Amino acid sequence: MKQIEPDKILEIRNSIDIVDVISNYVSLTPRGKNFFGVCPFHNDSNPSMSVAKDKQIYKCFSCGAAGNVFDFIQNYENISFIETLKKCADMANIPLDIKISNNDAIYDKHKNLYDIYENSTKFYHNILKSVEGRQAREYLESRQINDDVINTFRIGLSLKNRGMLTKFLTNNNYNKKDMLDSGLILDNEKGTYDIYANRIMFPLEDLHGRIVGFSGRIYNEDDNSKYINTRETEIFKKGETLYNYERASLSARNDGYVIVMEGFMDVIRAYTIGIKNVIATMGTSVTEKQANVIKRMAKEVYLCFDGDNAGMKATNACIRELERLGVSPKVIRLEDDMDPDEYIKKMGEEKFREHIKNAMSSLDFKLLYLKKNYNLNDSNDVALYTEECIKLLNQFDNEYKRELALSKLTSDTGFDLEFLRSKLKPIVTDTIEDKIDKIRPIEPQYKQVGLNRYEKAQINLIYYMLHSKEAIAIYNKRVSHMPNKKYRMLAREISGFYYKYKKINIADFMIYTEKDKEMNDTLHFIMNQNLRDEVDINELIDYTNVIREYNIDAKINYLHQVMKEKNDIESKTKIFDQIYELVRERCEIKYR
């Protein structure tokens, strides 16, 4: 796909009004110069989301969600930026020559296949509801699956007659090629016939909620194949599908976490006890595409796979895939090798929710997974197990996690704590190039509490740079270097944006930080500062003075360190002269 020019993106953004767009999703009420509505990104009982027509941004004062119109649509519908851009371009009647590979383009190309699956779902569902489905309904009832669940998940039934679906689709004017391409019908020398017969039918949906396959389960006879899943087709790729994704998306966003399971029956069982932020991987190893989707669903990810060895192996593989994307999931382990479906039916909702609350870290699980492969009563196995654990801990740069793991390892193996600690590689520190940064303030953790005056000065100056060209001019004239790297990069980007477009608009500027997660996070943090809209020139100058004072102090401290390392008087004298000039400059700033 060809790259879309930033100017084209800005044209689209400026052609639609954020208030009009968000009003299509959330009811907004005017209050002063802004509009307010219930925030869809958390469990909001009172309207806490403000939409500013003049700035073309939204902001929730409760959960902190904020952004421009692109951010809102992308997060609300959980779609890609390209899909969001195409949707907004269509709203503005702006031609945009792009193809959406995972949505509109594929749907248009394979519309007949999607229609076949939708109508087949209705066909199977109606059979289950009919007199002929009585025995299957009784079986589902015995599995604690009631009518509400049947309707929610659109569960159906295929009968023993292998020609019923074929006849139904033929009568609805579908051609033979499309029927065969769907994977629901087969053809041989005796004619065409249905793949599924005498099975309870569970529809499988893609990420857009469209039915693309089935899983058929036996219920009243013996069969070597407990489940038969639709073969992969043009519209059904197991590695790109997550069961219950669309239903779980909003719940996961509201709850702040998503639970990943192996099978769809596990998901359905969790759903029956009110746990709706749950998806399944269709029994396959998690792919990179699935992991990327899971990452976008919620801040925290919980893995609850089967309790047997296969489930542990799948859990370990899933952790590996998620950690490649910077996600460190928690793990829910169920005793007695039970899967979630079995566990919830046998132990109940309360016990299962306790497991969620007490989920283990991915590091603890990895240690547990290693441990099961060794006999800790055997000295050779103890040595091998310890060596593997040390290799694992060397991958972590968090001292607290390391120490906790070492304590457990000492308990398991009997090795002395200091001996184990000596086997760890030292945590990598800053490079020589970052030497001066060691005397700078610690990077803020995006909480207002605890910020020192230097951090506040940088934050406040950037806040007003986002709102006024005067603040940008003062920054360009008086600030050569922001002490904090995150703020430094953001301020430079704002200045560059203004230089190019001769104006500053937060909604437009957000487009330029879209692909840089760290900068985007910093921008949203600064946007969430509750500062007054207007500021005078003197206050802006005060901010720059504080920043300049800090930079001078950093240089002075650094020069003191360098001077300590010098042995000759001449070198020390030169450095002292530099320090003296810096002290004088600092006094001029402070007492001017």
C-alpha positions as CSV (number, residue, x, y, z in Angstrom):
1,M,0.0,0.0,0.0
2,K,1.4,3.4,-0.9
3,Q,2.2,5.8,1.9
4,I,-0.3,8.5,2.6
5,E,1.2,12.0,2.8
6,P,0.8,13.9,6.1
7,D,-0.8,16.8,4.3
8,K,-3.5,14.4,3.0
9,I,-4.1,13.2,6.6
10,L,-4.4,16.8,7.8
11,E,-6.8,17.6,5.0
12,I,-9.1,14.7,6.1
13,R,-8.8,15.7,9.8
14,N,-9.7,19.3,9.1
15,S,-12.7,18.3,6.9
16,I,-14.7,16.7,9.7
17,D,-15.8,18.0,13.1
18,I,-15.1,16.0,16.1
19,V,-18.3,16.9,17.9
20,D,-20.4,15.7,14.9
21,V,-18.4,12.5,14.7
22,I,-18.4,11.6,18.4
23,S,-22.2,12.4,18.6
24,N,-22.7,9.4,16.3
25,Y,-21.3,7.2,19.1
26,V,-22.1,9.0,22.3
27,S,-24.8,11.5,23.3
28,L,-23.2,14.9,23.9
29,T,-24.6,17.8,25.9
30,P,-23.2,21.4,25.5
31,R,-21.8,22.9,28.7
32,G,-20.0,26.2,28.3
33,K,-17.8,26.2,25.2
34,N,-17.3,22.4,25.3
35,F,-19.6,19.3,25.0
36,F,-19.8,16.5,27.6
37,G,-20.8,12.9,27.4
38,V,-20.4,9.5,29.1
39,C,-16.9,8.1,28.3
40,P,-17.0,4.8,26.4
41,F,-13.5,3.8,27.4
42,H,-14.3,3.0,31.0
43,N,-17.3,2.2,33.2
44,D,-18.5,5.8,33.4
45,S,-21.7,6.5,35.4
46,N,-21.5,10.3,35.0
47,P,-20.5,12.3,31.9
48,S,-16.8,12.8,32.3
49,M,-15.7,13.1,28.7
50,S,-15.2,16.6,27.4
51,V,-15.1,17.3,23.6
52,A,-13.6,20.7,22.6
53,K,-14.9,22.0,19.4
54,D,-12.3,24.8,19.1
55,K,-9.4,22.4,19.7
56,Q,-10.9,19.4,18.0
57,I,-9.9,17.0,20.8
58,Y,-11.7,14.9,23.4
59,K,-10.5,14.3,27.0
60,C,-11.9,12.1,29.8
61,F,-11.3,13.6,33.2
62,S,-11.8,10.3,34.9
63,C,-9.8,7.6,33.0
64,G,-7.5,10.0,31.1
65,A,-8.5,8.9,27.5
66,A,-7.7,11.8,25.1
67,G,-7.0,12.4,21.5
68,N,-8.3,13.7,18.2
69,V,-11.1,12.3,16.0
70,F,-8.8,9.6,14.6
71,D,-7.9,8.4,18.1
72,F,-11.6,8.2,19.2
73,I,-12.7,6.1,16.2
74,Q,-9.7,3.9,16.3
75,N,-10.1,3.1,20.0
76,Y,-13.9,2.9,20.0
77,E,-14.1,0.5,17.0
78,N,-10.7,-1.1,17.7
79,I,-9.6,-0.8,14.1
80,S,-6.3,0.1,12.5
81,F,-5.3,3.7,11.7
82,I,-5.6,3.1,8.0
83,E,-9.2,1.8,8.4
84,T,-9.9,4.9,10.6
85,L,-8.5,7.2,8.0
86,K,-10.6,5.6,5.2
87,K,-13.7,5.9,7.4
88,C,-13.0,9.6,8.0
89,A,-12.2,10.2,4.4
90,D,-15.6,8.7,3.4
91,M,-17.3,11.0,5.9
92,A,-15.7,14.0,4.3
93,N,-16.2,12.8,0.8
94,I,-12.5,12.9,0.1
95,P,-11.2,10.3,-2.3
96,L,-8.6,8.1,-0.7
97,D,-7.0,5.5,-2.9
98,I,-6.2,2.8,-0.3
99,K,-7.4,-0.8,0.2
100,I,-8.3,-2.1,3.6
101,S,-7.0,-5.6,3.4
102,N,-8.8,-6.9,6.5
103,N,-12.2,-5.4,6.1
104,D,-14.0,-3.7,3.2
105,A,-11.8,-5.0,0.3
106,I,-12.1,-8.7,1.4
107,Y,-15.8,-8.4,2.2
108,D,-16.5,-7.0,-1.3
109,K,-14.5,-9.7,-2.9
110,H,-16.0,-12.6,-1.0
111,K,-19.4,-11.2,-0.2
112,N,-21.1,-14.5,-1.4
113,L,-19.1,-16.5,1.1
114,Y,-20.0,-14.2,4.0
115,D,-23.6,-14.5,2.9
116,I,-23.5,-18.3,2.8
117,Y,-22.1,-18.4,6.4
118,E,-24.6,-15.9,7.7
119,N,-27.6,-17.8,6.2
120,S,-26.1,-21.2,7.2
121,T,-25.9,-19.9,10.8
122,K,-29.6,-18.9,10.7
123,F,-30.4,-22.3,9.2
124,Y,-28.6,-24.3,11.9
125,H,-30.0,-22.1,14.7
126,N,-33.5,-22.5,13.5
127,I,-33.1,-26.3,13.5
128,L,-31.8,-26.3,17.1
129,K,-34.9,-24.2,18.1
130,S,-37.3,-26.6,16.3
131,V,-38.8,-29.9,17.5
132,E,-35.9,-31.8,15.8
133,G,-33.5,-30.0,18.1
134,R,-35.1,-31.1,21.4
135,Q,-32.4,-33.7,22.2
136,A,-29.6,-31.3,21.4
137,R,-31.1,-28.6,23.5
138,E,-31.4,-31.1,26.4
139,Y,-27.8,-31.9,26.0
140,L,-26.8,-28.3,26.1
141,E,-29.0,-27.7,29.1
142,S,-27.1,-30.6,30.9
143,R,-23.9,-28.7,30.1
144,Q,-25.5,-25.6,31.7
145,I,-25.9,-23.8,28.4
146,N,-29.3,-22.1,28.4
147,D,-31.4,-20.3,25.8
148,D,-29.8,-16.9,26.5
149,V,-26.4,-18.4,25.8
150,I,-27.7,-20.2,22.7
151,N,-29.0,-17.0,21.3
152,T,-26.0,-14.9,22.2
153,F,-23.6,-17.2,20.5
154,R,-26.0,-18.2,17.8
155,I,-25.5,-21.9,18.5
156,G,-27.2,-24.3,16.0
157,L,-27.6,-27.9,15.0
158,S,-26.9,-30.0,11.9
159,L,-29.1,-33.1,11.4
160,K,-28.1,-36.5,10.1
161,N,-29.4,-35.8,6.6
162,R,-26.2,-34.7,4.8
163,G,-28.1,-32.9,2.1
164,M,-30.2,-30.4,4.1
165,L,-27.8,-27.5,4.0
166,T,-26.9,-28.2,0.4
167,K,-30.6,-28.1,-0.6
168,F,-31.2,-24.9,1.5
169,L,-28.3,-23.0,-0.1
170,T,-29.3,-24.2,-3.6
171,N,-32.9,-23.0,-3.0
172,N,-31.4,-19.6,-2.1
173,N,-29.7,-19.4,-5.5
174,Y,-26.1,-19.9,-4.4
175,N,-24.0,-21.4,-7.1
176,K,-22.1,-24.6,-6.7
177,K,-18.6,-23.1,-6.8
178,D,-19.3,-20.7,-4.0
179,M,-20.9,-23.5,-1.9
180,L,-17.7,-25.6,-2.4
181,D,-15.4,-22.6,-1.7
182,S,-17.2,-22.0,1.6
183,G,-15.9,-25.4,2.9
184,L,-19.4,-26.3,4.1
185,I,-20.2,-28.6,1.1
186,L,-18.2,-31.4,-0.5
187,D,-18.5,-32.9,-4.0
188,N,-17.7,-36.5,-5.1
189,E,-18.8,-39.0,-7.7
190,K,-22.1,-39.5,-5.8
191,G,-22.9,-35.7,-5.8
192,T,-22.7,-32.9,-3.3
193,Y,-23.2,-33.3,0.4
194,D,-22.9,-31.4,3.7
195,I,-19.7,-31.5,5.7
196,Y,-21.6,-31.4,9.0
197,A,-24.1,-34.0,10.2
198,N,-25.6,-34.6,13.6
199,R,-23.5,-32.0,15.4
200,I,-24.1,-29.0,17.6
201,M,-22.8,-26.0,15.5
202,F,-20.8,-23.2,17.1
203,P,-20.4,-20.2,14.6
204,L,-16.9,-18.7,14.4
205,E,-16.5,-15.0,13.7
206,D,-13.7,-12.8,12.3
207,L,-12.5,-9.7,14.1
208,H,-15.3,-7.7,12.5
209,G,-18.0,-10.0,13.9
210,R,-18.8,-11.7,10.6
211,I,-19.3,-15.4,10.6
212,V,-16.5,-17.2,8.7
213,G,-16.6,-20.8,9.9
214,F,-18.1,-23.4,12.3
215,S,-17.0,-25.8,14.9
216,G,-19.3,-28.8,15.0
217,R,-19.4,-31.0,18.2
218,I,-20.8,-34.5,18.7
219,Y,-23.4,-34.8,21.4
220,N,-25.3,-38.1,21.2
221,E,-23.0,-40.7,19.5
222,D,-19.4,-41.8,19.5
223,D,-17.0,-40.3,17.0
224,N,-13.2,-40.1,17.0
225,S,-13.5,-36.5,16.0
226,K,-15.1,-34.7,19.0
227,Y,-15.0,-31.4,17.1
228,I,-14.8,-30.7,13.4
229,N,-13.7,-27.2,12.4
230,T,-14.3,-25.6,9.0
231,R,-11.2,-25.9,6.8
232,E,-9.3,-22.7,6.1
233,T,-10.9,-20.7,3.2
234,E,-10.4,-17.3,1.6
235,I,-12.2,-15.7,4.6
236,F,-11.3,-18.1,7.5
237,K,-7.7,-18.1,8.7
238,K,-7.4,-19.7,12.2
239,G,-4.2,-17.8,12.9
240,E,-6.1,-14.5,12.4
241,T,-9.2,-15.4,14.3
242,L,-9.9,-14.9,18.0
243,Y,-13.2,-16.4,19.3
244,N,-15.6,-13.9,20.9
245,Y,-13.3,-11.0,20.0
246,E,-16.0,-8.5,19.0
247,R,-18.2,-9.2,22.1
248,A,-15.2,-9.1,24.4
249,S,-13.7,-5.9,23.1
250,L,-15.8,-3.3,24.9
251,S,-15.8,-5.3,28.2
252,A,-12.0,-5.7,28.0
253,R,-11.6,-2.0,27.5
254,N,-13.9,-1.2,30.4
255,D,-12.4,-3.7,32.8
256,G,-8.8,-2.9,31.8
257,Y,-7.8,-6.5,31.1
258,V,-8.6,-9.4,28.7
259,I,-8.5,-13.1,29.5
260,V,-7.2,-15.4,26.7
261,M,-8.3,-19.1,26.8
262,E,-7.8,-22.0,24.4
263,G,-11.3,-23.2,23.4
264,F,-14.6,-21.6,22.7
265,M,-16.4,-23.7,25.3
266,D,-14.1,-22.1,27.9
267,V,-15.2,-18.7,26.7
268,I,-18.9,-19.6,26.7
269,R,-18.6,-21.0,30.2
270,A,-16.9,-17.8,31.5
271,Y,-19.6,-15.8,29.8
272,T,-22.3,-17.7,31.7
273,I,-20.9,-16.4,35.0
274,G,-20.7,-12.8,33.8
275,I,-17.1,-12.7,32.7
276,K,-17.3,-11.2,29.2
277,N,-13.8,-9.9,28.6
278,V,-12.7,-13.3,27.4
279,I,-11.5,-14.6,24.1
280,A,-10.1,-17.9,22.7
281,T,-7.2,-18.8,20.4
282,M,-9.2,-21.6,18.7
283,G,-6.9,-24.2,20.2
284,T,-3.9,-23.1,18.1
285,S,-0.6,-21.5,19.1
286,V,-0.9,-17.8,19.3
287,T,0.3,-16.1,16.1
288,E,2.0,-12.7,15.8
289,K,-1.2,-11.3,14.2
290,Q,-3.3,-12.6,17.1
291,A,-0.8,-11.3,19.7
292,N,-1.0,-7.8,18.1
293,V,-4.8,-7.8,18.3
294,I,-4.7,-9.0,21.9
295,K,-2.2,-6.3,22.8
296,R,-4.6,-3.6,21.6
297,M,-7.6,-4.9,23.5
298,A,-6.6,-3.9,27.0
299,K,-3.7,-2.7,29.2
300,E,-3.4,-6.1,31.0
301,V,-3.5,-9.6,29.5
302,Y,-4.3,-12.8,31.5
303,L,-3.7,-16.3,30.1
304,C,-6.0,-19.1,31.3
305,F,-5.2,-22.2,29.3
306,D,-5.8,-25.8,30.2
307,G,-4.1,-27.0,33.3
308,D,-2.4,-30.0,31.7
309,N,1.1,-30.2,30.2
310,A,-0.2,-29.2,26.8
311,G,-1.8,-26.2,28.3
312,M,1.4,-25.2,30.1
313,K,3.3,-25.5,26.8
314,A,0.7,-23.4,25.0
315,T,0.9,-20.8,27.8
316,N,4.7,-20.6,27.6
317,A,4.5,-20.1,23.8
318,C,1.9,-17.4,24.2
319,I,4.0,-15.5,26.7
320,R,6.9,-15.6,24.3
321,E,4.8,-14.2,21.5
322,L,3.3,-11.4,23.6
323,E,6.7,-10.5,25.2
324,R,8.1,-9.8,21.7
325,L,5.5,-7.1,21.5
326,G,6.3,-5.6,25.0
327,V,3.4,-7.3,26.8
328,S,4.1,-9.1,30.0
329,P,1.0,-11.2,30.7
330,K,-0.3,-12.7,33.9
331,V,-1.1,-16.4,34.2
332,I,-4.1,-18.1,35.7
333,R,-3.3,-21.7,36.7
334,L,-6.1,-24.1,37.5
335,E,-5.5,-27.1,39.7
336,D,-6.1,-30.8,38.8
337,D,-5.2,-30.2,35.1
338,M,-8.7,-28.8,34.6
339,D,-9.7,-26.5,31.7
340,P,-11.7,-23.4,32.5
341,D,-15.0,-25.0,31.4
342,E,-14.5,-27.9,33.7
343,Y,-13.2,-25.8,36.6
344,I,-16.1,-23.2,36.5
345,K,-18.7,-26.0,36.4
346,K,-17.1,-28.0,39.3
347,M,-15.7,-25.2,41.5
348,G,-18.0,-22.3,40.7
349,E,-17.7,-18.6,39.9
350,E,-16.2,-17.4,43.2
351,K,-13.2,-19.8,43.1
352,F,-12.5,-18.9,39.5
353,R,-12.6,-15.2,40.2
354,E,-10.1,-15.8,43.1
355,H,-7.7,-17.3,40.6
356,I,-8.0,-14.1,38.5
357,K,-7.2,-12.0,41.5
358,N,-4.2,-14.2,42.4
359,A,-2.8,-14.7,38.9
360,M,1.0,-15.2,38.8
361,S,3.5,-13.2,36.9
362,S,4.9,-14.4,33.6
363,L,8.3,-14.8,35.3
364,D,6.9,-17.0,38.0
365,F,5.2,-19.1,35.4
366,K,8.4,-19.5,33.4
367,L,10.2,-20.7,36.6
368,L,7.4,-23.1,37.3
369,Y,7.5,-24.4,33.7
370,L,11.2,-25.0,33.9
371,K,10.8,-26.7,37.3
372,K,8.4,-29.4,36.0
373,N,11.1,-30.8,33.7
374,Y,13.5,-31.6,36.5
375,N,13.6,-33.9,39.5
376,L,14.8,-31.7,42.4
377,N,15.7,-34.8,44.4
378,D,18.4,-35.5,41.9
379,S,21.6,-33.4,42.3
380,N,22.3,-33.3,38.6
381,D,18.8,-32.1,37.8
382,V,19.1,-29.5,40.5
383,A,22.3,-28.2,38.9
384,L,20.7,-28.2,35.4
385,Y,17.5,-26.5,36.7
386,T,19.5,-23.8,38.5
387,E,21.6,-23.1,35.4
388,E,18.4,-22.7,33.3
389,C,16.8,-20.4,35.8
390,I,20.0,-18.2,35.9
391,K,19.8,-17.9,32.1
392,L,16.2,-16.9,32.4
393,L,16.8,-14.3,35.1
394,N,19.7,-12.8,33.1
395,Q,17.0,-11.7,30.5
396,F,15.4,-9.4,33.1
397,D,16.7,-6.0,34.1
398,N,14.4,-5.5,37.1
399,E,16.3,-6.0,40.3
400,Y,13.2,-6.6,42.4
401,K,12.0,-9.4,40.1
402,R,15.4,-10.9,40.2
403,E,15.7,-10.9,43.9
404,L,12.2,-12.4,44.4
405,A,13.0,-15.1,41.9
406,L,16.4,-15.8,43.6
407,S,14.7,-16.2,47.0
408,K,12.4,-18.9,45.5
409,L,15.3,-20.5,43.7
410,T,17.2,-20.7,47.0
411,S,14.2,-22.4,48.6
412,D,13.8,-24.9,45.7
413,T,17.5,-25.8,45.3
414,G,19.2,-25.2,48.7
415,F,21.9,-23.0,47.0
416,D,23.1,-20.0,49.0
417,L,21.5,-16.7,48.0
418,E,24.8,-14.9,47.6
419,F,26.2,-17.8,45.4
420,L,23.2,-17.5,43.1
421,R,23.4,-13.8,43.0
422,S,27.0,-14.0,41.9
423,K,26.0,-16.0,38.9
424,L,23.8,-13.2,37.5
425,K,25.1,-10.8,35.0
426,P,25.1,-7.2,36.1
427,I,22.2,-5.1,34.8
428,V,23.4,-2.9,31.9
429,T,23.7,0.8,32.8
430,D,24.0,3.9,30.8
431,T,26.6,4.2,28.0
432,I,29.4,6.7,28.2
433,E,27.4,9.0,25.8
434,D,24.7,9.1,28.5
435,K,27.1,10.0,31.2
436,I,25.8,13.5,31.8
437,D,22.2,12.2,31.9
438,K,23.0,10.4,35.2
439,I,22.9,13.8,37.0
440,R,19.6,14.8,35.4
441,P,16.2,14.2,37.0
442,I,14.6,10.7,36.9
443,E,12.2,10.4,34.0
444,P,8.7,11.1,35.4
445,Q,6.2,8.2,35.6
446,Y,3.4,10.4,34.3
447,K,1.9,11.2,37.7
448,Q,1.4,14.8,38.8
449,V,2.3,13.8,42.4
450,G,6.1,14.1,43.1
451,L,7.1,16.2,40.1
452,N,9.9,18.6,40.9
453,R,10.0,22.2,39.8
454,Y,12.2,21.4,36.8
455,E,9.8,18.8,35.4
456,K,6.9,21.0,36.0
457,A,8.6,23.9,34.1
458,Q,9.2,21.6,31.1
459,I,5.7,20.2,31.2
460,N,4.0,23.5,31.5
461,L,6.1,25.2,28.8
462,I,5.2,22.4,26.4
463,Y,1.6,22.5,27.4
464,Y,1.4,26.2,26.3
465,M,3.5,25.5,23.2
466,L,0.7,23.2,22.1
467,H,-1.8,26.1,22.6
468,S,0.1,29.2,21.4
469,K,2.7,30.4,18.9
470,E,4.0,32.9,21.5
471,A,5.1,30.0,23.7
472,I,6.8,28.4,20.8
473,A,8.7,31.6,20.0
474,I,9.9,31.9,23.6
475,Y,11.0,28.3,23.6
476,N,13.0,28.8,20.3
477,K,14.6,32.0,21.6
478,R,15.4,31.0,25.2
479,V,15.7,27.2,25.5
480,S,18.5,25.4,23.8
481,H,18.0,22.1,25.6
482,M,15.2,20.4,27.6
483,P,16.7,18.4,30.4
484,N,14.3,15.5,30.1
485,K,14.8,13.5,26.8
486,K,11.1,12.8,26.3
487,Y,10.1,16.5,26.7
488,R,13.1,17.5,24.6
489,M,12.1,15.4,21.6
490,L,8.4,16.5,21.9
491,A,9.3,20.2,22.1
492,R,11.5,19.9,19.1
493,E,8.7,18.2,17.2
494,I,6.2,21.0,18.1
495,S,8.7,23.6,17.0
496,G,9.3,21.8,13.7
497,F,5.6,21.4,13.1
498,Y,5.0,25.1,13.6
499,Y,7.9,26.0,11.4
500,K,6.5,23.9,8.6
501,Y,2.8,24.9,8.9
502,K,3.0,28.3,10.5
503,K,0.3,27.3,13.0
504,I,-0.1,24.9,15.9
505,N,-3.2,22.8,16.4
506,I,-3.2,19.9,18.9
507,A,-5.6,17.7,16.8
508,D,-3.3,18.1,13.8
509,F,-0.1,17.7,15.7
510,M,-1.3,14.4,17.1
511,I,-1.1,13.0,13.6
512,Y,2.7,13.5,13.7
513,T,3.2,11.6,17.0
514,E,0.9,8.6,15.9
515,K,3.8,6.3,15.0
516,D,6.0,7.1,18.0
517,K,4.5,5.5,21.0
518,E,6.8,7.1,23.6
519,M,6.2,10.6,22.2
520,N,2.5,9.9,21.9
521,D,2.3,8.8,25.5
522,T,4.2,11.9,26.6
523,L,1.9,14.2,24.5
524,H,-1.2,12.6,26.1
525,F,0.3,13.0,29.6
526,I,0.9,16.7,29.0
527,M,-2.5,17.2,27.5
528,N,-4.0,15.9,30.7
529,Q,-2.5,18.6,32.9
530,N,-5.2,20.8,34.3
531,L,-3.7,24.1,33.5
532,R,-5.6,27.3,32.7
533,D,-6.0,28.1,29.1
534,E,-4.4,31.5,29.2
535,V,-0.8,32.3,30.3
536,D,1.1,35.6,30.3
537,I,4.6,36.1,28.7
538,N,6.3,36.6,32.1
539,E,5.1,33.2,33.3
540,L,6.4,31.5,30.2
541,I,9.8,33.3,30.7
542,D,9.8,32.0,34.3
543,Y,9.5,28.4,33.0
544,T,12.4,28.9,30.6
545,N,14.5,30.4,33.4
546,V,13.9,27.3,35.6
547,I,14.9,25.1,32.7
548,R,18.0,27.1,32.0
549,E,18.9,27.0,35.7
550,Y,18.7,23.3,35.7
551,N,20.9,22.9,32.6
552,I,23.5,25.2,34.2
553,D,23.4,23.1,37.5
554,A,23.8,19.9,35.4
555,K,26.8,21.3,33.7
556,I,28.3,22.5,37.0
557,N,27.8,19.1,38.6
558,Y,29.3,17.4,35.6
559,L,32.3,19.7,35.6
560,H,32.9,19.0,39.3
561,Q,33.0,15.3,38.5
562,V,35.4,15.8,35.7
563,M,37.6,18.1,37.9
564,K,37.9,15.3,40.5
565,E,39.4,13.0,37.9
566,K,42.1,15.6,36.9
567,N,45.5,15.5,38.6
568,D,47.3,18.6,37.1
569,I,46.6,22.1,38.3
570,E,46.3,23.6,34.9
571,S,43.4,21.4,33.9
572,K,41.7,21.9,37.2
573,T,42.1,25.7,36.8
574,K,40.5,25.7,33.4
575,I,37.5,23.7,34.6
576,F,37.2,26.0,37.6
577,D,37.0,29.0,35.3
578,Q,34.2,27.3,33.4
579,I,32.3,26.6,36.6
580,Y,32.8,30.2,37.7
581,E,31.2,31.5,34.5
582,L,28.3,29.1,34.8
583,V,27.7,30.2,38.4
584,R,27.7,33.8,37.3
585,E,25.3,33.1,34.5
586,R,23.0,31.3,36.9
587,C,23.0,34.2,39.3
588,E,22.0,36.6,36.5
589,I,19.0,34.4,35.7
590,K,17.9,34.0,39.3
591,Y,18.2,37.6,40.4
592,R,17.5,39.5,37.2
